[in-house]
């Protein structure tokens, strides 16, 4: 059977950023000890139901590094025991100010070979606005410590469309990342989610409008590619061969297991999730997964939508082999007006969005996938 991706949600943060809608909360040592044990129990239960090799292991959050190296190493050992991890990509998300050189050395010995750091911006005023507690020196230290531990595959997050952000301030952030020489960047447009402190303070009024966001996004794509980061997904850029293998599992509509409160899974044609409820997760016992159904998954429309997030796009022979019946050809046919408008491009049997097309991809997908 094909290998799967394993995602583990670590729902602990020192403080919640005012724009964040992910499930996270403070965690005392005893709670994190209990969570480590509960997560290991779910890992073993999952392996009993779905005995596979794990192609990737991803610690997301929250701030996974807050769990500490000892607990994280215990979890990795548990995964390795029941899901073979030979040659796997093992990624840890970390805030630059919440990791130490010693912890990174221990994690590298345990198998962590990729670290994703939440930089967000290299402009001090933008970091302050976002409520980030790290400094640029923290970022530089974290990158240096990763390398000293033997972890070269480092990713930095950047945020676009911040209040009063300009091309000049964004370029400072891009040049800062270039100076650090990291092989991967994720560049996300700020989305103010309902119920977050940013939404309650109506800060969207200070953000660039849609045209301003589009300018910043297209500027970022151009400047990143000038510096050797190839765009391979709407919001992701890498040096050749260093794309996120874990996220590519999602975008190729392949199977993955998600464990922890708020985590989602796609396995054997169905989607499942755990409620955003730490207490409920800690109370689980027995061999059952105890997750909640989210309905079937993996249909052609979902596959095509996810593939079209990638700059590689939808490849007609691959799609037709996976979904016989002509659905893929219909998408190619319906795309012609958007190709003429410059939003979609076709090269042989490959259909993909242009950078400008990515900005309006949701509305175009609705039309070409539903006819």
Backbone torsions as a table, in degrees:
resi	resn	phi	psi	omega
1	UNK	NA	153.9	-178.6
2	UNK	-66.4	147.0	175.4
3	UNK	-67.5	161.1	-179.2
4	UNK	-119.9	167.6	168.4
5	UNK	-97.8	145.5	177.3
6	UNK	-118.9	122.1	177.4
7	UNK	-111.7	129.4	178.1
8	UNK	-118.8	120.3	-178.6
9	UNK	-90.6	123.6	178.2
10	UNK	-108.6	103.1	-165.5
11	UNK	-90.1	37.9	-176.7
12	UNK	-118.1	138.3	176.2
13	UNK	-141.8	150.7	173.3
14	UNK	-66.3	-42.1	177.7
15	UNK	-153.7	146.8	-177.2
16	UNK	-86.0	128.2	177.6
17	UNK	-68.0	144.6	-171.8
18	UNK	-69.1	-9.7	178.3
19	UNK	-103.0	-5.2	-167.8
20	UNK	-83.7	133.4	176.7
21	UNK	-114.4	4.9	177.1
22	UNK	-73.8	157.6	-179.7
23	UNK	-78.2	115.2	178.6
24	UNK	-155.3	156.6	-178.3
25	UNK	-162.7	163.0	178.7
26	UNK	-64.4	154.4	179.6
27	UNK	-138.8	119.7	174.1
28	UNK	-77.9	163.3	-176.7
29	UNK	-56.8	-42.4	-177.4
30	UNK	-67.1	-35.9	177.5
31	UNK	-66.8	-41.6	180.0
32	UNK	-67.9	-32.8	174.0
33	UNK	-62.9	-46.9	179.7
34	UNK	-64.2	-37.9	-179.3
35	UNK	-66.7	-40.3	177.8
36	UNK	-58.2	-45.6	179.7
37	UNK	-65.9	-41.0	-179.9
38	UNK	-64.9	-39.5	179.9
39	UNK	-66.0	-42.3	178.1
40	UNK	-62.3	-37.4	177.6
41	UNK	-63.6	-41.4	179.0
42	UNK	-68.9	-35.5	178.3
43	UNK	-61.6	-44.8	-179.7
44	UNK	-66.7	-39.5	178.5
45	UNK	-63.8	-40.5	179.9
46	UNK	-65.4	-41.3	-178.9
47	UNK	-66.1	-32.7	178.0
48	UNK	-66.2	-34.6	179.7
49	UNK	-83.0	-35.9	-174.0
50	UNK	-130.5	75.6	-178.8
51	UNK	-72.7	102.3	-177.6
52	UNK	-136.8	170.9	165.9
53	UNK	-87.1	144.3	177.0
54	UNK	-98.4	118.7	178.1
55	UNK	-78.6	-28.0	-179.7
56	UNK	-144.7	153.2	172.1
57	UNK	-133.5	126.7	-173.8
58	UNK	-130.0	122.0	174.3
59	UNK	-96.2	110.3	178.5
60	UNK	-117.5	173.5	-177.2
61	UNK	-164.1	-156.8	23.8
62	UNK	55.0	-165.4	175.9
63	UNK	-125.5	88.8	-175.3
64	UNK	-54.5	-33.4	-177.7
65	UNK	-63.5	-21.1	178.2
66	UNK	-65.4	-20.4	179.6
67	UNK	-65.8	-23.5	178.8
68	UNK	90.2	151.2	-174.1
69	UNK	-62.8	-38.7	-176.5
70	UNK	-62.4	-46.6	-179.7
71	UNK	-67.7	-43.3	179.9
72	UNK	-62.4	-40.6	178.4
73	UNK	-65.5	-35.8	176.5
74	UNK	-62.5	-41.7	-180.0
75	UNK	-67.3	-43.4	179.2
76	UNK	-60.9	-41.7	178.9
77	UNK	-62.5	-38.2	178.4
78	UNK	-64.9	-45.4	178.5
79	UNK	-61.4	-45.3	-177.6
80	UNK	-61.6	-31.8	-178.6
81	UNK	-67.2	-34.6	-172.8
82	UNK	-116.1	-21.1	174.3
83	UNK	-121.4	103.6	-179.4
84	UNK	-51.7	132.9	-175.3
85	UNK	-114.4	19.8	-178.2
86	UNK	-58.4	121.4	178.4
87	UNK	73.3	11.1	-175.9
88	UNK	-75.4	149.4	167.4
89	UNK	-82.8	125.3	-179.6
90	UNK	-121.4	111.6	-173.0
91	UNK	-109.7	138.1	173.3
92	UNK	-119.6	123.9	168.5
93	UNK	-80.2	140.1	-179.0
94	UNK	-149.5	143.8	167.3
95	UNK	-81.9	139.0	-175.1
96	UNK	-56.1	-31.3	-178.5
97	UNK	-91.2	7.0	-174.6
98	UNK	-122.6	34.3	178.5
99	UNK	-148.1	149.5	-179.0
100	UNK	-122.4	163.9	179.8
101	UNK	-62.1	-42.3	-179.3
102	UNK	-64.5	-40.7	178.5
103	UNK	-64.3	-40.8	-179.7
104	UNK	-66.1	-36.2	176.5
105	UNK	-62.8	-44.4	-179.4
106	UNK	-64.9	-40.4	-179.6
107	UNK	-68.2	-38.1	177.1
108	UNK	-63.0	-40.2	177.2
109	UNK	-63.0	-32.6	-179.9
110	UNK	-77.9	-12.8	176.2
111	UNK	122.9	-6.2	177.3
112	UNK	-62.6	125.4	-177.8
113	UNK	-128.8	8.3	177.0
114	UNK	-149.2	135.4	179.7
115	UNK	-129.3	133.1	178.0
116	UNK	-113.1	117.7	-174.9
117	UNK	-107.8	134.8	-178.2
118	UNK	-85.4	77.3	176.8
119	UNK	-68.4	-54.7	-178.6
120	UNK	73.9	-46.9	179.3
121	UNK	-162.2	150.9	173.0
122	UNK	-100.6	5.5	177.7
123	UNK	-96.5	121.8	-174.0
124	UNK	-57.3	-40.5	-177.4
125	UNK	-67.7	-32.0	177.8
126	UNK	-73.4	-39.4	175.8
127	UNK	-60.3	-43.2	-179.8
128	UNK	-63.0	-42.4	179.8
129	UNK	-61.5	-39.0	-178.4
130	UNK	-75.5	-6.3	-179.3
131	UNK	75.5	17.8	179.7
132	UNK	-75.6	139.8	-173.6
133	UNK	-100.5	-1.0	-178.7
134	UNK	-93.8	163.3	175.5
135	UNK	-111.0	170.1	176.2
136	UNK	-66.2	-30.8	175.1
137	UNK	-63.4	-37.5	175.3
138	UNK	-59.5	-42.0	180.0
139	UNK	-63.3	-47.5	-179.1
140	UNK	-61.7	-41.0	177.4
141	UNK	-62.7	-46.1	-177.2
142	UNK	-61.6	-42.9	178.5
143	UNK	-63.2	-44.2	179.9
144	UNK	-63.0	-42.6	-179.7
145	UNK	-66.7	-37.3	175.6
146	UNK	-58.3	-48.5	-177.5
147	UNK	-65.2	-39.9	178.6
148	UNK	-63.1	-29.7	178.4
149	UNK	-82.3	-4.4	-179.5
150	UNK	93.1	10.5	179.0
151	UNK	-99.0	103.6	-179.0
152	UNK	-95.1	-22.2	-176.6
153	UNK	-83.2	90.7	-173.1
154	UNK	-119.0	134.1	177.2
155	UNK	-118.6	144.9	174.2
156	UNK	-119.8	141.4	174.2
157	UNK	-93.3	136.9	170.7
158	UNK	-122.1	149.2	178.4
159	UNK	-117.0	133.1	-178.5
160	UNK	-111.8	153.5	176.5
161	UNK	80.1	27.1	178.7
162	UNK	-74.1	156.6	176.9
163	UNK	-54.1	128.2	177.3
164	UNK	63.2	14.3	175.2
165	UNK	-68.5	139.8	178.6
166	UNK	-121.6	168.4	174.9
167	UNK	-60.9	-34.3	-179.4
168	UNK	-66.1	-43.4	-179.5
169	UNK	-70.8	-35.8	176.8
170	UNK	-65.4	-40.6	178.8
171	UNK	-62.6	-36.1	176.3
172	UNK	-59.8	-42.0	179.5
173	UNK	-65.9	-42.1	179.6
174	UNK	-64.1	-44.0	179.8
175	UNK	-66.4	-34.1	176.8
176	UNK	-61.9	-46.6	178.7
177	UNK	-62.8	-39.6	177.9
178	UNK	-61.8	-39.3	178.8
179	UNK	-63.7	-30.3	178.3
180	UNK	-80.1	-17.8	175.0
181	UNK	69.6	28.5	-179.5
182	UNK	-76.6	150.1	-175.0
183	UNK	-86.7	-8.2	-174.5
184	UNK	-142.3	140.1	175.1
185	UNK	-134.7	141.3	168.8
186	UNK	-114.3	128.1	-176.3
187	UNK	-125.0	105.3	-173.0
188	UNK	-108.7	138.2	169.8
189	UNK	-72.8	132.5	177.9
190	UNK	-62.3	126.9	174.0
191	UNK	-119.9	120.9	-178.5
192	UNK	-85.7	108.3	-174.6
193	UNK	-83.2	144.2	177.5
194	UNK	-56.5	140.0	175.9
195	UNK	86.9	-11.7	177.7
196	UNK	-79.3	159.9	177.7
197	UNK	-55.4	-36.8	178.0
198	UNK	-61.3	-41.3	-179.8
199	UNK	-67.6	-42.2	-178.6
200	UNK	-65.4	-26.3	178.2
201	UNK	-93.4	3.8	176.6
202	UNK	55.6	43.2	-176.0
203	UNK	-77.7	-6.2	176.1
204	UNK	-61.0	-22.7	178.9
205	UNK	-65.9	-23.3	179.8
206	UNK	-90.4	-9.8	-176.4
207	UNK	-84.5	156.6	174.0
208	UNK	-57.7	146.8	176.1
209	UNK	-73.4	-176.1	-175.7
210	UNK	-58.7	-41.0	179.0
211	UNK	-65.5	-39.6	178.8
212	UNK	-66.2	-40.8	176.7
213	UNK	-63.1	-41.6	179.8
214	UNK	-61.4	-42.0	178.6
215	UNK	-61.1	-44.9	-179.3
216	UNK	-64.9	-41.4	-179.2
217	UNK	-63.6	-49.7	-178.6
218	UNK	-65.2	-35.0	175.7
219	UNK	-63.5	-44.1	179.5
220	UNK	-62.8	-44.3	179.4
221	UNK	-57.5	-46.7	-177.7
222	UNK	-64.4	-46.5	-176.0
223	UNK	-70.5	-36.4	178.3
224	UNK	-66.6	-42.0	-179.0
225	UNK	-68.8	-31.7	174.7
226	UNK	-58.9	-32.1	-174.6
227	UNK	-97.9	11.6	170.9
228	UNK	97.0	2.3	174.5
229	UNK	-91.0	114.5	-179.5
230	UNK	-83.8	128.8	175.6
231	UNK	-71.1	126.1	177.2
232	UNK	-121.6	-6.5	178.3
233	UNK	-152.8	165.8	-175.8
234	UNK	-44.5	-45.9	-171.8
235	UNK	-119.6	13.4	-173.2
236	UNK	-130.2	141.5	-172.5
237	UNK	-139.7	139.8	-179.0
238	UNK	-150.9	162.6	165.7
239	UNK	-68.9	154.3	-177.7
240	UNK	-54.8	130.6	176.5
241	UNK	84.4	-0.5	-177.4
242	UNK	-118.0	30.7	172.0
243	UNK	-64.4	157.2	177.3
244	UNK	-70.2	109.8	-179.6
245	UNK	-65.8	-33.4	179.8
246	UNK	-66.9	-48.9	-178.6
247	UNK	-67.0	-28.5	175.9
248	UNK	-64.0	-26.9	174.1
249	UNK	-62.1	-44.3	177.6
250	UNK	-61.6	-47.2	-171.2
251	UNK	-75.3	-15.1	173.9
252	UNK	-98.9	8.5	177.2
253	UNK	57.1	41.3	175.2
254	UNK	-97.9	174.4	-169.2
255	UNK	-83.0	145.4	176.5
256	UNK	-152.3	153.2	175.3
257	UNK	-109.5	130.3	175.8
258	UNK	-117.1	124.4	-175.8
259	UNK	-124.1	136.6	-177.8
260	UNK	118.8	157.7	-177.9
261	UNK	-60.7	126.1	-178.4
262	UNK	90.8	-5.8	-178.1
263	UNK	-83.2	147.0	-178.8
264	UNK	-117.6	152.2	178.9
265	UNK	-130.5	152.6	170.2
266	UNK	-133.6	110.9	-174.1
267	UNK	-148.7	133.4	177.7
268	UNK	50.3	43.6	173.0
269	UNK	82.9	3.5	-178.8
270	UNK	-128.5	152.9	176.3
271	UNK	-110.3	140.3	-178.0
272	UNK	-138.0	161.1	177.4
273	UNK	-153.4	159.2	170.3
274	UNK	-101.6	134.2	176.5
275	UNK	-58.9	156.8	178.4
276	UNK	-78.5	74.5	-171.1
277	UNK	-149.0	96.4	-178.3
278	UNK	-62.2	-45.9	-178.5
279	UNK	-59.0	-43.2	179.2
280	UNK	-63.6	-38.9	179.8
281	UNK	-66.8	-40.9	179.6
282	UNK	-65.7	-25.1	-177.5
283	UNK	-84.0	-7.3	-177.2
284	UNK	-67.1	145.6	176.7
285	UNK	-150.1	166.7	179.0
286	UNK	86.3	176.2	-174.1
287	UNK	-82.5	-14.5	-177.7
288	UNK	-70.5	151.3	179.3
289	UNK	-71.8	-30.2	176.7
290	UNK	58.3	31.8	175.3
291	UNK	-96.6	171.4	-175.9
292	UNK	-107.3	140.7	-178.4
293	UNK	-72.0	144.7	178.8
294	UNK	-120.5	1.6	178.3
295	UNK	104.9	175.6	179.8
296	UNK	-70.8	160.9	178.8
297	UNK	-147.2	170.3	175.8
298	UNK	88.1	11.7	176.6
299	UNK	-68.8	168.4	-176.1
300	UNK	-57.9	-45.1	-177.0
301	UNK	-58.4	-41.2	178.8
302	UNK	-67.4	-44.2	178.7
303	UNK	-58.4	-48.5	-178.3
304	UNK	-63.7	-41.8	179.6
305	UNK	-60.9	-43.8	-178.4
306	UNK	-70.0	-42.6	179.2
307	UNK	-62.2	-34.5	-178.4
308	UNK	-77.7	-2.9	167.1
309	UNK	-73.1	-21.7	-176.2
310	UNK	-90.4	147.8	175.5
311	UNK	-68.8	-22.9	172.6
312	UNK	-65.3	-36.4	174.4
313	UNK	78.5	-157.5	-178.2
314	UNK	-93.3	122.1	-178.7
315	UNK	-102.9	117.0	-169.5
316	UNK	-57.3	-50.0	-179.4
317	UNK	-61.4	-39.6	179.4
318	UNK	-64.8	-45.9	-178.9
319	UNK	-65.2	-40.9	-179.0
320	UNK	-67.4	-34.9	178.2
321	UNK	-68.8	-35.6	-178.8
322	UNK	-80.8	-31.3	-177.6
323	UNK	-134.1	81.3	178.6
324	UNK	-64.0	156.3	176.3
325	UNK	122.4	-5.7	174.0
326	UNK	92.6	3.6	-178.5
327	UNK	-62.5	-38.6	-178.2
328	UNK	-66.8	-41.2	179.4
329	UNK	-62.1	-36.4	178.1
330	UNK	-62.8	-37.9	177.7
331	UNK	-64.0	-43.4	178.0
332	UNK	-60.3	-41.9	-179.2
333	UNK	-66.0	-43.8	-178.6
334	UNK	-69.2	-17.6	-175.5
335	UNK	-80.1	-10.1	-171.0
336	UNK	-57.3	-43.8	178.3
337	UNK	-60.8	-32.3	-178.3
338	UNK	-80.4	-24.1	171.0
339	UNK	-68.1	-43.7	-180.0
340	UNK	-63.3	-32.5	-179.9
341	UNK	-81.4	-7.5	177.5
342	UNK	90.0	5.4	-179.8
343	UNK	-84.6	-35.6	177.4
344	UNK	-118.2	152.7	177.1
345	UNK	-129.1	149.4	176.0
346	UNK	-128.1	128.8	174.0
347	UNK	-126.2	102.4	-177.2
348	UNK	62.7	-120.9	-179.2
349	UNK	-94.7	19.2	-176.9
350	UNK	-118.7	129.1	178.7
351	UNK	-117.8	129.1	-176.4
352	UNK	-152.6	156.6	178.7
353	UNK	-78.9	146.1	166.6
354	UNK	-78.4	164.5	175.8
355	UNK	-54.8	-40.3	178.3
356	UNK	-67.2	-34.7	178.5
357	UNK	-67.4	-33.7	178.0
358	UNK	-56.6	-32.9	-176.6
359	UNK	-67.5	-23.8	179.9
360	UNK	-122.1	23.8	-171.9
361	UNK	-64.4	-34.4	-176.9
362	UNK	-60.4	-46.5	-178.2
363	UNK	-68.7	-35.9	179.2
364	UNK	-69.6	-41.3	178.3
365	UNK	-59.3	-41.2	179.4
366	UNK	-57.9	-35.0	-177.5
367	UNK	-80.7	-44.3	-173.7
368	UNK	-81.3	-21.3	178.7
369	UNK	-87.7	-28.9	-178.7
370	UNK	-101.8	-5.4	178.1
371	UNK	79.5	NA	NA
